[in-house]
């Protein structure tokens, strides 16, 4: 996995279908429950073999973590307060084909971006995409599970949830976990949790 240096605003401005899918499948579907595709869910324009949430893409291009909980001098996520933990949500998605998908994505994501900019409890966020799979991933760090659910129930999020199945292929994956240390806040850890969720569902 490679990491490029960009600000969060620059990441949001990139016209990437993969990032559109990641944000839609992940932020719009919600962070509350682990989800993943079943074999019968596979669309006719299925992604390449091996492109699933539980397998981290070899060519994944990740932006740095960005947000109020990131040390501006080092770019490192600051640890949670002593005796507490972060709630971390990770998502994976692949967009459906068609220009209409991107047009609708821009409409919904504008509201989501504005919501995230002032969302209480959001510590940091990271976006990533894979050219080979056409997939996108998100990693969001929250001060608590309550803060995460407050975002899930926000007006912008609720207004967009109904559009997810129309815009994103059904093999999206969403998971979350508690992290006592920053070493547990990685894309790799998100893929591991998705893999375990898929294994339990079989």
Secondary structure, DSSP 8 states (H G I E B T S, - for coil): -EEE---HHHHHHS--HHHHHHHIIIIIT-SSS-B---GGG--TT---TT-STTS--TTEEEE--BSTTB-TTT--B----TT--EEEEEEEEEB-SSHHHHHHHHHHHHHHHHHHHT-TTEEEEEEEEETTTTEEEEEEEES-HHHHHHHHTSHHHHHHHTTHHHHB-TT-EEEEEEESSGGG-SHHHHHHHHHHHHHHH-
